[in-house]
Amino acid sequence: METESEPGKTWTLVFGLTLLLVTFGLAYAYVLPRLGCELISRTASLEFHPSATAPTDGWSPMTLPNGSVRHVSPETAWGVDEFSAFQHVFSDSPRQVVLLLSDAGRQREQNSDATFVVILHDQPIAEVRSEDWTATQVTLRLEGMSAADANEAMARLTE
């Protein structure tokens, strides 16, 4: 025989389980992905410029953090819109940051022979070669950067 309090207990249990499932769902959708990756701000000044070791007309020489000089095109080949998130790879040397391609970035054709200089807020931070690209990500090797400079670069990706 059902008493008046049993339907109330059932609805309390259903509501509690629903609230628990919604909480787990939100944590799965929003919190867990951010534990491994940080979203790149749409306002970050992230640019990939074609580069060469030899001087080219109209291209500017730039010194990378590792001391090497590259001649950089004024044209931006890849921008912040082609990337969605980044992840710091904890390694001894050199420090690495993996940039995950957005849907727009994955749909673009990649020139397998191209070399780029990555410029973040008007400062060159890395050179990217063909072996640094995959179908879903780009690995930046922050050669010549101190831990503080690498952390600053990652912080600027979220500004």
C-alpha positions as CSV (number, residue, x, y, z in Angstrom):
1,M,0.0,0.0,0.0
2,E,1.4,3.4,-1.0
3,T,1.5,6.2,1.5
4,E,1.4,9.9,0.7
5,S,5.2,10.4,1.2
6,E,6.3,7.7,-1.3
7,P,5.4,9.7,-4.5
8,G,7.2,12.6,-3.0
9,K,10.3,10.4,-2.3
10,T,10.2,9.1,-5.9
11,W,10.0,12.6,-7.4
12,T,12.8,13.8,-5.1
13,L,15.0,10.8,-6.2
14,V,14.2,11.5,-9.9
15,F,15.0,15.2,-9.5
16,G,18.2,14.4,-7.6
17,L,19.4,11.9,-10.2
18,T,18.5,14.3,-13.1
19,L,20.5,17.1,-11.4
20,L,23.4,14.8,-10.9
21,L,23.4,13.7,-14.6
22,V,23.2,17.4,-15.7
23,T,26.1,18.3,-13.5
24,F,28.2,15.4,-14.9
25,G,27.2,16.3,-18.4
26,L,28.3,19.9,-18.0
27,A,31.6,18.8,-16.4
28,Y,32.2,16.5,-19.3
29,A,31.3,19.1,-21.9
30,Y,33.0,22.2,-20.4
31,V,35.4,21.3,-17.6
32,L,37.2,18.2,-18.8
33,P,38.3,19.5,-22.2
34,R,39.8,22.6,-20.5
35,L,41.9,20.5,-18.2
36,G,43.9,19.3,-21.2
37,C,43.7,22.4,-23.4
38,E,43.1,26.1,-23.3
39,L,40.9,27.9,-25.7
40,I,42.7,30.4,-28.0
41,S,41.2,33.8,-27.8
42,R,39.7,35.2,-31.0
43,T,41.5,38.5,-30.3
44,A,44.9,37.0,-29.9
45,S,47.3,38.3,-32.5
46,L,48.5,34.9,-33.8
47,E,49.9,34.8,-37.3
48,F,51.7,32.4,-39.5
49,H,53.9,34.0,-42.1
50,P,55.7,32.2,-44.9
51,S,59.5,32.3,-44.4
52,A,62.8,31.6,-46.1
53,T,66.4,31.4,-45.1
54,A,67.5,33.4,-48.2
55,P,66.6,37.1,-48.7
56,T,63.5,37.6,-50.8
57,D,62.2,40.9,-52.2
58,G,59.7,42.5,-49.9
59,W,60.3,40.1,-47.1
60,S,61.7,41.3,-43.7
61,P,64.4,39.6,-41.8
62,M,63.4,38.5,-38.3
63,T,65.5,37.0,-35.5
64,L,63.8,34.0,-33.8
65,P,64.3,33.4,-30.1
66,N,66.9,30.7,-30.9
67,G,69.0,33.3,-32.7
68,S,68.4,32.2,-36.3
69,V,67.4,34.8,-38.9
70,R,64.5,34.1,-41.2
71,H,63.1,36.3,-44.0
72,V,59.4,36.7,-43.4
73,S,56.6,37.6,-45.9
74,P,54.4,40.5,-45.0
75,E,51.4,38.2,-46.0
76,T,49.6,36.3,-43.3
77,A,49.1,32.7,-44.4
78,W,47.3,31.4,-41.3
79,G,45.6,33.3,-38.6
80,V,43.9,32.8,-35.2
81,D,40.7,31.7,-36.8
82,E,42.3,28.5,-38.1
83,F,43.1,27.4,-34.5
84,S,40.8,26.5,-31.6
85,A,42.8,25.5,-28.6
86,F,46.4,24.9,-27.4
87,Q,48.1,22.5,-25.1
88,H,51.5,22.8,-23.4
89,V,53.6,19.7,-23.9
90,F,55.8,19.2,-20.8
91,S,59.2,18.3,-22.2
92,D,62.7,19.1,-21.2
93,S,63.9,20.8,-24.3
94,P,62.7,22.5,-26.4
95,R,59.4,23.6,-24.8
96,Q,56.5,22.7,-27.1
97,V,53.0,24.0,-27.6
98,V,50.4,22.1,-29.7
99,L,47.9,24.2,-31.5
100,L,44.7,22.4,-32.4
101,L,43.2,23.2,-35.8
102,S,39.6,24.5,-35.8
103,D,37.1,23.3,-38.4
104,A,38.2,26.1,-40.7
105,G,41.8,25.2,-40.3
106,R,41.2,21.5,-41.0
107,Q,39.5,22.3,-44.2
108,R,42.4,24.3,-45.6
109,E,45.0,22.9,-47.9
110,Q,48.4,22.7,-46.3
111,N,51.5,23.2,-48.4
112,S,53.8,20.4,-47.4
113,D,56.9,22.3,-48.4
114,A,56.1,25.6,-46.7
115,T,58.0,26.9,-43.7
116,F,56.3,29.5,-41.5
117,V,57.4,31.9,-38.8
118,V,54.8,32.2,-36.0
119,I,54.3,35.7,-34.8
120,L,52.4,36.4,-31.6
121,H,51.7,40.0,-30.7
122,D,54.3,41.3,-33.2
123,Q,57.0,39.0,-31.8
124,P,58.4,35.9,-33.6
125,I,58.1,32.9,-31.3
126,A,58.8,29.8,-33.5
127,E,59.5,28.4,-36.9
128,V,57.1,25.7,-38.2
129,R,58.2,23.2,-40.8
130,S,56.2,20.6,-42.7
131,E,57.0,17.9,-40.1
132,D,55.4,19.9,-37.4
133,W,51.9,19.7,-39.1
134,T,49.4,16.9,-38.8
135,A,45.7,16.8,-40.1
136,T,44.5,18.1,-36.7
137,Q,47.3,20.1,-35.1
138,V,50.5,22.1,-35.4
139,T,53.4,21.6,-32.9
140,L,55.4,24.8,-32.1
141,R,58.9,24.1,-30.8
142,L,59.8,27.1,-28.6
143,E,63.5,26.8,-29.2
144,G,65.6,29.4,-27.4
145,M,62.8,30.5,-25.1
146,S,63.1,30.5,-21.4
147,A,60.3,29.0,-19.3
148,A,59.1,32.5,-18.4
149,D,58.9,33.6,-22.1
150,A,57.1,30.4,-23.0
151,N,54.6,30.9,-20.3
152,E,54.1,34.5,-21.4
153,A,53.5,33.3,-25.0
154,M,50.9,30.9,-23.8
155,A,49.2,33.6,-21.7
156,R,49.0,35.8,-24.7
157,L,47.2,33.1,-26.6
158,T,44.3,33.5,-24.2
159,E,44.1,37.3,-24.2
